[in-house]
Amino acid sequence: MTIKNNDSATPTSFITSRKHARTLPGPTLAVLASLALPAVAHAGPDVAPDPTIPSVQVTGANQQQASANDKFTAPLLDTPKSITVVPADVIAQTGATSLTDALRTVPGITIGAAEGGNPVGDNLFIRGYNAQTDTYIDGIRDSGSQSREIFDVEQVEVVKGPNSAYGGRSSAGGGVNLVTKTAQAYDFNHAGIGIGSDKYRRLTGDINRNIGSDSAFRLNVMAHEADVPGRAVVGGKRWGIAPTVTFGLTGPTRAIVSVYHMTSHEIPDTGIPFNNPVTTGLNVAKNGNGEPFAVDRSTFYGLANRDFRDTKSDIATVDLRHRLANGITLRNVTRYGKSNNDYVWTQPDDSKGNTVLYGTVWRRANTRVTETRTATNVTSLSGNLDTAGVRHTYNAGIEFDRETTDRAAYVFTPGTNNPLTGTFTCPTSGSTTLYNCTTLADPNPYDPWAYTRTVSGALTHVNTKTKSAYAFDTIEFNKQWQLNVGGRYDDFQSTLNTLPTATTAAVQADVDSNFWSWQTGLVYKPATNGSIYLAYATSATPPGNDGGDGLDALTVAVQNLQPQRSKNIELGTKWDVMPGGRLSLTAAVFKSTMNNARVTSPDGTVQNVGRKEVRGVELGFSGKLSSQWSVFGGYTYLDAEIADNGYLNVGTTAAPVYAASPYNGNRFPATPKHSASLWTTYAVTKDLTFGMGLNSMSMLYANVNNNKWAPGYTRFDAMATYALNQDVSLQLNVQNLTDKLYFDKVSSPHYAGVAPGRSATLSANVRF
């Protein structure tokens, strides 16, 4: 997990495309207005920055390209697409220790909750669309369900809108790219030691050494342990190591060899069930209103001696580059990765109405034993070309990728149903149910649950092969007008085989899909520090998009369907303002449409006959209002409508009758209409800096029915750093300053994930 697609020896960050910042009710609007907007007109005097205090560094995007994606053939200022970059400084200042922590600063992204077919991991929704499989490391897809660390991450780049031209099969919402740390041409030693509430302990190290006249070695290490603030039992530990060697730092030929390893052990969270609104018949009076039950924040429905989650990730990469005499750069990247995600995780299941009928919860054991192996090779050419007075900046390449996933589940003896009913109906709870049923209000995670656990013989094997070719070109007609064009062809093949058991038959499904993805954008530059663009892009999501390890699985029912196709049209503008272009402002309006979404057709089969639409506005800002005052954040508005949800069976299983879905016109699940974020720091002196953060989100639904939902929230964070000397600084972070109870993971129709409560951490950052 360690490559940076950047030919320079020194890492660079680009904070140039932030889309967000609009109107929000109440305190959110007041804080945004008071902390961000007036400062544009009232910047303070310059103060020399101190090197030991983290600060947002802004580089003029009109001079450099995105550091991790050589498919961007123009600087971010002139790239006709919404791209948000979370730099290392913001990651460090906010106290983020995971990818989901870092993405909290980006409006328009929500985190989905796991469920039966949806694994525990980084389940992202971007612009309303599930982007679970759209995570990349240095521009190459990172497959397999994981919870990603960031100890080896330089910055996080979020590309919004259809991403298939860049990455191949993908969702309509966008993708997330992690830019990793590589060896540099100078020696340094950095270490971080942190302690805090809820048993927080974290140690990181970053050491760089020259090992010859033109080579360098870098080592990043991490050890972390913590409980989840405000949640009983939940927590865990992890450790990681990431060495990288760079040969040819200054010459025309460069080789970057890197290895990444991370292991984690934890008890995953269970969340709180929704107050079920679907009880019918004589019990209709017991219907809930659909939001999570008002139980104590610490309520945990799992079993401490049953639940666990063990993950492991290993990635090895060889990145070779050669600059030819004519200015062309030839690059070849080979990567092998393997990830394991094994768990037993209790879902507080409400599917039989236990919660509203009896005040009980069935402890549904969701389990997974998964290994995903990937092998990727990418070869590309990039450079500049002048023809008839027109400037071309291009990148073209071919990509070969193979993913193999083996997936099974755990089996318990005796089973996990209620022995009194033989099902997961729980009129009572306690020892007579073998503790498979517990109370809604006061569950005991230390119930003496004792079973034998074995791996099921129903092994599912998925083999996915992709062959791709792509080309991108920025055509500069003159200083005012540019045309950005790009296309990608994918040959996607995936095969699923499930071994038979004593009670189940073997299953086989195959998909062989070929598709093109396109993007184009016309850019007008009224000034060198600004651009206005009109862009169009498409995406393709074939059956089995997740490679066998996610919600979009390959099945017999969908194997013959065409890819879901999405298109997006966007009008936007980007500006680098204030002296030196140190503050970036962005704005965009867009419309995204999926005209052939997979839904149930009138004959009861799954067909590409549905339609989804998203209309949105994004505003963003990032950089420095003065040498003392830094800001980062924005606002996103999403009007996400399920325009055609197909048909539902209104009859019986034996005699089905299909009618048009009553959910047509409902909002996307896990998609807030309004979301905003702000992170701002102010250097009071050269030694003392204060920071403040805000994250706000309106209510969001957990299902297409729009009858289960989580309320909106506004959360505040705070930070202070003090430099003891040029080599040692202290940083205090207080997360969720007001101890706000809110729900940060909503996509399962059964429960909502509880966000961490207030916590405090104190870290020492040392250079030696």
Secondary structure, DSSP 8 states (H G I E B T S, - for coil): ------SSSS--------------SHHHHHHHHHHTHHHHHS--------TTS-------TTT---SS-TT--S-GGG-SSEEEEE-HHHHHHTT--BHHHHHTTSTTEEE----SSS-SS--EEETTEE-TT-EEETTEE--S----B-TTEEEEEEEES--HHHHSS--SSEEEEEEE----SS-EEEEEEEEETTTEEEEEEEEEEE-SSSEEEEEEEEEEEEE-TT-SS-EEEEEEEEEEEEE-SSSSEEEEEEEEEEEEEEE----EEB------GGGGGG---SSB----TT---S-TTT-EEEEEEEEEEEEEEEE-TTS-EEEEEEEEEEEEEEEEEEEEE-TTSHHHHTSEEEEEEEEEEEEEEEEEEEEEEEEEEEETTEEEEEEEEEEEEEEEEEEE-EEEES-SSBTTTTBS--SS-SGGGTTSEEESSS--TT-----EEEE-S--EEEEEEEEEEEEEEEEE-SSSEEEEEEEEEEEEEEEEEE---SSS--EEEEEEEEEEEEEEEEEE-SSTTEEEEEEEEEEEE-TTTTTTSSSS---TTTTT---EEEEEEEEEEEEEESGGG-EEEEEEEEEEEEEEEEEE-TTSSEEEEEEEEEEEEEEEEEEESSSSEEEEEEEEEEEEEEEE--EEE-S-SSS--EEE-TTTT-B-TT--SEEEEEEEEEESSSSEEEEEEEEEE--EESSTTS-SEE--EEEEEEEEEEESSSSEEEEEEEESTT----EEE--SSSEEEE----EEEEEEEEE-
